[in-house]
Every structure is written in C-alpha cells, then in structure tokens.
Amino acid sequence: MELSYYTLLVLTLITVVSGNGSSNSTVIYYNGVYVNTTDARVATSRSAHATAQSVYRNFFTKIILNADVHEIDLTILLDSSLSIGASNHKNAKFLLKTMIGVMKRNNFPSRVRTSMYSFSMSGYITREFAFGEVKFRELIRRSIYRSQFQNASYTHLTNALYWMDLKMQRYCRPTAKKVLIIATDGIADDDTMDDQGLNGPVSSLRDHNVETYVVALGEDLDLTRISVIASDSESEHIFYLKDTTYTGKVMEGLMDRMTAHYSKS
C-alpha cells in the first residue's frame, strides 16, 4: 500500500545528534509540528506528578487523612467494556491498588470499608466484593488485582450508576462519608442525555451525599459525561490516566507524597 505524502511527514523521524556523536533525543514531525521527545517525556512526567498531587490533595488530604472524617464507605466502580481496552483496565487496577495500599492498615475495616463492582453491558455488573466481605487492606488490593476484564461491546454506564446509587443507599453506614470512585472513559451507550439518562443517577447520588471521583482512562475520553459524573469542582474530582508509563509515574508520585506525610506525623 502506498503512503501519502502527508502520512510520510507524520511518520518522519529526525534524530538529533549531539556534538559528541551520541543520540540524545528524537524529534518527531507530527501534524505539522516538530516535537522533541525528550521535552515530551519531561512534560509527561510533570503532568503525571501533577495528577499524583491532585489525588493526594483532593482525595487523601480531604478524606482519608482528615481526622474529622471518622467513618468512610468507599465504593469502586471499574469500567470493563471494550472501549477502554485491556491496557487501560489494567492501569486502573494498578492505581486503585496503590490508593488502597498507601492507606494505613489500621484504617480497615472499622474506619474504612470498601466495596467494588465492575460493569460493561446491562446484566454484566459484577460484584467483586461487597462491604464487609473483604475487610483487610492486602486482601482488598488482591481482590482489585484479580478483577477480570469483561471486554463487552457496549458500555451501560447509566445503568451501572443507578445500581451504585441503590447499593450505597442500602448498605452504607448512616454516619459514614460516602465516596464513589469510578474508573471509566466516559463513554455511555445507554445515555439519552436528559433527566432519564446519565443525569438521573448522578443527581440521585448527589442527593444522597455521595462524593464521586472519576479516574479518566486513556486518551479517547468523553469529557462531557466525565464532567457530569464528577462531583462539583471538576478539577478536584477528575484524575487522568493516559497510558502505562503515565500511570507508573502517578503511582510513584502518590507513594512519595504519602511516605512524606507519614514520616512527619
């Protein structure tokens, strides 16, 4: 197959060689712009550490490390549909495991209770574990890791959020801070974009005082729906995971911040 002139331009690689003859960086011609990959890596690292800082400040400092929050019921909802792909599904699991892992063991299960569900199509909502079924930190991390990628063709996000609202109403402790973390790309094949669609369960979750965070998976995101799902102050309730390298840097940054916090306390 013959490539077009413009396709060849996009794929053109120019190696930048330093004065001593060693290759230090690569410049890629992409969409009419030369991009230095060294600069791109630095920018990615800075962006990932900014995400780690956001997770630390807006989730951990506000809720987990807040001495005024005495009980926390945390539900994880993981998108397992075809649109996010196996790689993003795995990245989400790694971050969620890390978020549990950096909490102190003695938080579980008296102060922090967790539950987890996976979803794709209607009828494909899997209870990974309910409140009280998996009580201790390492067992929770192991259960997150073992959750399977469903790879179903459709994403029934609205239906999944309705179910989470019902489950949290029924099983959360009356005095607990109710928190939902949903990892998704925001694609919803069952959203009618009105009060009967995604807005219905989102409004109900807010009415029931559930604070919702979104882990936005991958590059192909439906930012409109993600913004609708996240609790007020979107910049504080949306955490972006772009790829495996990015996820690793976010995890590293989060662990560094939590280690520094515990060393001071």
ZIDA-V903127 format. One record per helix or strand of 3 or more residues. SS is the DSSP state (alpha for helix, beta for strand). FROM is the first residue (numbers start at 1). LEN is the number of residues. If there is no record, write none. Layout:
ss:from:len
SS:FROM:LEN
SS:FROM:LEN
This chain:
ss:from:len
alpha:5:7
beta:13:5
beta:23:8
beta:33:4
alpha:37:28
beta:72:8
alpha:85:17
alpha:105:3
beta:112:8
beta:126:4
alpha:137:10
alpha:157:15
beta:177:8
alpha:198:10
beta:210:8
alpha:223:7
alpha:234:4
beta:238:4
alpha:244:21
